[in-house]
Amino acid sequence: MDDGTVVANLVYSGTLMIGGVMLLILFVSLVITLLLAGAAQTMISIAKLGAKVFVYRPVHSSAEATATDHVRSAVVAKADAILAAARTEEPARTEEPARAKAAERAPLTLAYSDRTGPFTGTQPLVKAG
């Protein structure tokens, strides 16, 4: 081997070794950074959880409780009324034949039948009513 080949081999192998060491250092520093960030996030989460325990929450007065009970009972009464109305209408609906239902509906017409451009998805296809 001549001197030029030996020097070239040393330069190439040295470059590969230095690049490998740099990649190893980069990988190790990345892993350490991720571990530190995870530990810090864990500590922050624990601190936030502990802070929630010591937050002062005033006791609700009885006037507020009665107001929410009144609203809740009104909502339940309205839901019961809707269900009762739906149950009384249900037998009448099932007795009608399907053809009568279809005849009651208006035929659907295209809203833009004379359009010549491509469909963009922004225009309604069917007229309402």
Secondary structure by P-SEA (a helix, b strand, c coil): ccaaaaaaaaaaaaaaaaaaaaaaaaaaaaaaaaaaaaaaaaaaaaaaaaaaaacccccccaaaaaaaaaaaaaaaaaaaaaaaaaaaaaaaaaaccaaaaaaaccbbbbccccccccccccccccccc
